[in-house]
């Protein structure tokens, strides 16, 4: 075992129990023997060196290529054993140099003009949609659910998320609503159906656009919901409400002022906007190298300290801020379990390596929300302080009314995604 890797693991693995078998077949034990045991094997010396040199990228690549294998436990168990007590400063110094260099140069990776933004979105979303049917809920909500109780099903928690957002928007019948990054259309259709508003949904994914329009037609909401393939920067008009869920992570830190300037331009004087995004507790950072390379090129998870300055600069007022702490970890656990349950089907269609890449992405993301300082924030914005009721009671009252309605004929989302 390479000394730097052995030293790092002895300092990192505390509550977990990891047995790592090196290329010579020798077993090295780390952590608390009374804890759940995870046994992993490194196939060769080159893989061992790569993991020691740059674990942020090479652990995932080694797992995807079958050069890091789990003989007991799952890749989630392996990552949990390492990450639950991880202090980044315990890794060898050269790994911190790599992270520092990536931070200094992150503006290059996050430079997202419209053509590049479309290519980045296509990388993840313009693929065979049957993948998402196998691990998302039927509405294809591909963002953090809102768990009103720990034992809530994924379907109910995603419906609760839509209720929560609708309540915060304080919707009034007949209003014009903009959904920036409308995905497969589930939120836009929900808002139109539950609040009788007109919704414009915009996306850069041609596959999502196709599905969204089909769902609008199927549900009889095509006159109320208009889905468009357009970059937010090119959109014109005025909207009473603006919502964006899970899109801000794709904007890029270089473009935050542009994004919020556009929100200001599009928002009516008495309008309300709500931005739902993954965030980080521990200040500005960089995108995980594996995620940036294989899953979300051009993406970045911001700290609140990076979000509020452009909001303030563009003269928007932050009227409400909520932090959802473990909700995304719980969401990802459902997705990961469903993904693993569909492994045979997925591997037949896309191959074993594809499955390992996505399992690592889901497992790594879940551990990041549980142990590495990621969360979700919802920031409500307006142009003036009188745009919303004085207290937050309206949110709870609206959610209560929507919950009553959802228990009836809206239990199944309109035009369920296929």
N, C-alpha and C positions, 0 to 999 in steps of 0.2 A: 504494500500500500504506500502510495506517495505520502511523504511526511506532511506536507502542507494540508493535504486533504484529510489525513488522519487527525491532525491537530485541530483543524476547523470542526470536524464532526464531534470530537470529544468536547469541545466547548459549546457546540450548538445543540446537540441532542441531550435534553435534560429529562423532561417528563415522558417522552416517548422511549421506545426500545427498538433499536435498529441493529440488525446483523447484516453486514455488507461483505459479500464474498468477492475477493479480488481476482484478477486474471490468473493467479497461480493456484486458485482454489482455497486460499486461506481465508478464514472467517474472522472478521473484526466486529467487536460488539460495542455499542454505544448506548448511553442512557440508562434508564431504570429497568432492570430485569423483571420487575413485577408488573410492568405495563404491557399492553398488547404488543406482541412481537411482530415486526415486519422484517422479512428476509429478502434482500435484493442481491443480484449478481451483476458484476461488470464484466463484459465479455473479453476485453483486450486492453493492452497497455495504452494504446492511442486514445481509447474512450476515457480511460482513467485520467489521462493528462488533460484531455479537453474539458472534462467536468471540473477538475481542479482549477484550470485556467479561467474558465468562463461558465460558471454553473447556471447563470440566468438564461443562457441559450442552450447549453450543451446537455443539461439533464433532460430537457424535453426532447431534443433531437436524438439522444441516445435511446430514450424510451420509444420514440416513434420508429426508429430503425431496428429495434429489437436487440440493441447492444447493452441496454440496461433492462433487465428482466426482474419480475417479481415472483419469487418462489413461495412467498407467504404474504398475504395482504394484497391490496390494490395500490395503484399509483397514488390515489388520494391518501391512503394510509402512510405511504412513503413520504409524501410531501408534508403531511401533518406532523410526522415525527421530526422533520427537519425545521419546519417553519413556525411551529407553535412557540418556540422559545428563541427564535432567531434574532440576534442582534447583527445587522449587516456588517458591523466592524469586526465580527469574528471571522469573516472570510479572509483569505490571504489578501495582502495589500494590493496586488496587481488587479484583483477583481474590482476593487474600489476605484482604481485608476480608469478602468474601462467604463464604469458607470459615470465617473466625472467627465470623461471625454464625451460620452453620449449626451450628458446634460448640456455641456457647452455647445454642442452641435445640434441640439434637438430641433432648432428652428428649421433646419434643412429637411428633416424627416416630417415635420408638421407643416411644411409649406403646401397648402391645399388650394390652389386655384381651381376653378370649376372643372376643367378637363381631368385633372389629377384626382379631384374628389370623386368624380364619377367612376374612374377606374378603380379607386380604392373600394368604393361601395360594391361595384360589380364583383370584386375578388371574393367577397363573402356572401353576398345576397343573390347574385345572378347565377346560382348553381341549381342543381336539381332540388326543387322544393320539397320533394318527398323526404329529404333529410329532416326537415323541420317538423313534419307531421309526426315523426317518430319520437320526438322528445319534448316538443312544446305542447301547450294546451290547444284545444281545437280552434281557438281564436288566433293562434300564432302570435301571442304576446311575447315578444323577444326582448323583454326588459324586466326589471325588478318587480315582482309581485308585492302586494301589501297584505301581510298576514295579520288579521285582526285577532287571531288566536294561534298558538303553536301547532295545533292539530288540524288546521284548516287545509283542505285539499288545494292543489295547485290551481285548478279551475276556479274555485271560489276565491282564492287569493288574488288571481288576476282580475276577476270581476270586481273585487273590492278595490283594486288599484284604479280601475277606470272610474268607479264611484268616487273615490277620494279626489281624483283629479277633476272630475266634473264638478264636485262640490266646491273646490277651491276656485274654479273659474267663475262661480256665481252666475251661471248662464241664465239668460232671459229669452223667452220664445222669440224667434225671428232674427236673432243676432247672427252676424257673420263671423265664422270662426276659421282660423288658419291653423292647420296641423303641420308643423315643419318636421319632416322626417316621418311620414305617415305609415311606414312599414307596409304590412299587408292589409291595412285599412281598418283594423278592429276598433281602435279608439275613435276614429272619425265616425264610423257607423254607429257606435254606441252613443256618442254625443248627439248625433242627428236624431236618433230614435228616441232617446230618453228625454232630451230637452227641447226637441223640435226647433233646432237651429240649422242653418246652412253652413256646411263645412267644406273648405278647400284643403285637400291633403296634397302635399308635395313630397316627391321622392326622387332620388337619382338612380333607383334600381328599376330596370325595365321589367324584370320578373315580378317585383312587388307591385308595380303599376298595373300589370296585366291581371294579377290576382285580385287586387283591390277593386278594379273596375268590374270584374266579373261578380264579385261579392255585392257591390252596390246594385247591379242589375238584378241579381237573384233575390235580394232582400227588398226590392221595390223602393230603394232609397236613391236611385240615380239622379233624381231631380233635386235632392237635398245635399248630396255629397259629390263633389267634383275632384277627381284625382288627376294630378298633372305631373309630368316628368320635367322638372325644372329645378335649377339651383336657387336656393333662397335669395341669393344676391341679385338675381334677375327678376324677382317677383315685384309686381306693382299692385297698388290698391290700398284700401283701408279696411281694417278688421276690428270688430268689437272685442274679440278674444283671440289670443295666440297661445298655442300650446306646443311644446316640443318635448318628446319623451325618448330618451336614448339616442338622440342625434348629436347633442352637444359634444359628446366624446369624439366625434369625427370632424369637428370644426378646425381644430389645431390652434395652439396657443397664439400663433402669429395673427390669427383672424378674429380674436374675441371682440375687439372694438368694432370691427366690421359687422359682426353678427349682431351685437346689441344696438349698433346704429341702425341696422335694418329693422330690428324689432321696434325701435322707436319710430321709424318712418312709417311702418305698416300699421302701428297701433293707433286706434282712435283716441281722441283726447281724454275720454272717460273710460278707456279700455283697460283690460287686465290681461297680463301674460303670465304663463307658468312654465318654468324650465325644470325638467326632471333629468338628472344626470348622475352618473357615477362620479364620486369625488374621493379625495384622500385626506386623512386626518393629519398627516405628518409633513405637510408643506409641499412645495413644488418638487417634481421629480422627473422621471423618464418612464417611457412605456417599456414594459417587460420585453426583452429582445425576442423571445419565442412568439409572443402575441403579435408583435410588430411584423415579424417575418412571415408567419403562417396564417394568422387569423385576421387582424385588423391593421393593415398597413396605413400609415398616416394618422392613426388614432392616438389619443392622449387623454389620460384621466387627470383633471385639474384639481388643485387645492382651492379652497374658497378664497384664499388670499390672492389667487390669480384671477378669480371671477369678479369679485366686487369692484376693483378699480375700473375696469371697462364699463361696468354697469353705471357707476357713479359718473364717469366721464361722459357717457352718452345721455345723462340727465334722466335716467330712469330711477324710480323710487322702489326700493325693496320693501314690500308691504308684509311679507311673511316668509320665514325660512324654516324648513323642517328637515331634520336629519333622520334617515332610515338606516339603522345600524346593521342589524343582522338579517334584514329582510331578503337581501340579495343572496346571502349565503344559503338561506333556506330555499330560495328559488332555485339556485344552482344545484342544490342537493337533489331536488326533484328531477331536474333536467338530466343530471349525471346518472341517476338511477334508471331513468327511462332510456337513456342512450345505451347503457350497458345491457339493459333487457332486450334491446333491439340489435345487439351486436351482430348476430348471425345474418340478419337481413342487410344491415349496413355493409358488412364485410363482403357479402356476395356482390353488392352493387358497386362498391367503391374501393374495396381492398382493405387489408389489415392495417397498412400504414396509415391510411386516412382515418380509420377508427382510432388508432393510438394517438394521432395528432389531436383529434377532437376530444378524446377522453382526457388527455393531458391538459388541454385548454380548459375544460370544464372543472377538472379537479384542482388545477392551479388557481383558477379564479375563485373557487369556493374557499380554498385555504387563505387566499389573499383577503377575502372579506372577513374571515373568522380571526385571522392572526396577524395580518400585515397592513392594517390601517386603511382599508378601503371601506367606503360607505356610499350611500346615495343621498343626494340633496334635492330638495324641491324649493325653488325660489320663485315667489310670486312677485310680479312687477306691475307697476302702473306709472302713469304720467302725473297723477295728482293724488293727494291723500284722501280725497272724498269719493274715490271710485268704488270703495267697498264698505260694507258695514263696519261699525266701530269695533266690535268684538268678533272673535272667531266662532261664535255660536252658530252662525249661518252655515259653516262647514259641517258641523255635527248634525244640524237639523236636516240639511239637504242629503247627507249620507243616509240618515235614518229613513227619509222618504224614498230614496232610490233603492235602499235595501228591501223595503217593503215591496216596491215595484218589481225588483229583480226576483223576488221569491215567487212571482207569478209568471206572466207570459214572457219575460225577458231572461229566463234562466239559460236558454241557449242563445249565444251571441248571433246577431243578425248576419246572415249570409256566411256561415262558418267557412273558414278558409279550407281549401283543398289543395 
